[in-house]
Amino acid sequence: MKRLGKGLLVFVVASLGLISSCAVNQFDLDREVYERQIKQVTPGMPFDEFQSLFPQRISRGAYKGDFGTLAAYEVAYTYYSFAATGVERRNDFTGTERVVTWFFFLNDQLIKTGEVDSWPTEAELRAAR
């Protein structure tokens, strides 16, 4: 009986961990809001303009080097999908999919948007100077 209780506890804890790893973040946008706002983002956009479009952005790190200061910010949106669409961050239990985009700023100017952790290469940094 003790063995069954421990097994059940492990199952419940593991299930909660799996479900929460795909959970909607309090900073996530609705898909329609994201799609409307992303149309206003342009290369070279000053950080202040980006910040006014996406006040809920999350800082993902920064580096200071010879090229200046490079900073990354995350913006995400969530939506419900009845069937899996191939999105990496999908909660199969709830049908919620989460799409994450990173925005990279060099000296407060947008130089790149991309996938999670897709930091600009040295060549991209040189080209952006």
C-alpha positions in Angstrom: 0.0 0.0 0.0 2.8 2.4 0.8 4.4 1.7 -2.6 1.1 2.6 -4.3 0.9 5.9 -2.4 4.4 6.9 -3.3 3.9 6.0 -6.9 0.7 8.0 -7.0 2.5 11.0 -5.4 5.3 10.8 -8.0 2.7 10.6 -10.8 0.8 13.7 -9.6 4.0 15.7 -9.1 5.4 14.8 -12.5 2.0 15.6 -14.2 1.8 19.0 -12.5 5.4 19.7 -13.6 4.6 18.7 -17.2 1.4 20.8 -17.3 3.0 23.9 -15.8 6.0 23.8 -18.2 3.5 24.6 -21.1 1.4 27.0 -19.0 0.4 30.4 -20.3 2.6 33.1 -18.9 1.0 36.2 -17.3 2.9 38.3 -19.8 1.6 36.5 -22.9 -0.5 38.4 -25.4 -3.6 37.3 -27.3 -2.7 36.2 -30.8 -4.7 39.0 -32.4 -3.0 41.7 -30.3 0.4 40.3 -31.1 -0.3 40.2 -34.9 -1.6 43.7 -34.9 1.4 45.1 -32.9 4.1 43.1 -34.7 3.1 44.8 -38.0 4.5 48.1 -36.5 7.9 46.6 -35.7 10.6 47.6 -38.2 14.4 47.1 -38.3 16.2 50.0 -36.7 13.2 50.8 -34.5 14.3 52.5 -31.3 13.8 50.6 -28.1 11.5 53.2 -26.7 9.0 52.6 -29.5 9.3 48.9 -29.1 8.7 49.3 -25.3 5.5 51.3 -26.0 4.2 48.5 -28.3 5.2 45.7 -26.0 5.2 46.9 -22.4 4.9 43.3 -21.2 8.2 42.2 -22.8 10.6 40.1 -20.8 14.3 40.9 -20.7 16.4 37.8 -21.6 19.9 39.2 -21.2 22.4 41.7 -22.4 26.1 41.8 -23.4 28.4 44.7 -23.5 31.4 44.5 -25.8 33.4 46.4 -28.4 30.3 46.7 -30.6 28.2 48.3 -27.8 25.4 46.9 -25.8 23.3 44.0 -27.2 20.1 43.2 -25.3 17.4 40.6 -25.9 13.7 40.8 -25.1 11.0 38.1 -25.4 7.4 38.6 -26.4 5.0 35.7 -26.6 1.5 35.0 -27.5 -0.8 32.1 -26.8 -3.8 30.6 -28.6 -6.0 27.5 -28.5 -5.7 25.0 -31.2 -7.9 21.9 -31.5 -5.2 20.0 -33.3 -1.5 20.2 -33.0 0.1 22.6 -35.5 3.7 21.7 -34.8 4.4 24.5 -32.4 7.1 23.4 -30.0 5.5 24.8 -26.9 2.1 23.0 -26.9 0.1 21.9 -23.9 -1.6 18.8 -25.2 -3.8 18.7 -22.1 -5.4 22.1 -22.7 -4.7 22.6 -26.4 -2.9 25.9 -25.7 0.0 26.7 -28.0 2.6 29.3 -27.1 4.7 31.2 -29.7 7.8 33.0 -28.5 9.8 35.6 -30.4 13.0 37.3 -29.3 14.0 40.8 -30.3 17.6 41.9 -30.3 18.7 45.5 -29.8 22.2 46.9 -30.4 22.7 50.2 -28.7 18.9 50.6 -28.3 18.2 49.9 -32.1 16.4 46.8 -33.2 18.7 44.7 -35.4 17.1 41.3 -35.4 14.0 39.2 -34.5 14.1 35.5 -34.2 13.7 32.3 -32.3 14.5 31.8 -28.6 18.3 32.2 -28.0 19.1 33.1 -31.6 21.6 35.7 -30.7 23.1 37.8 -33.6 26.3 36.5 -35.1 29.4 38.7 -35.1 28.8 39.4 -38.8 25.3 40.5 -38.1 26.6 42.8 -35.4 29.2 44.3 -37.7 26.5 44.9 -40.4 24.3 46.6 -37.9 26.9 49.1 -36.7 
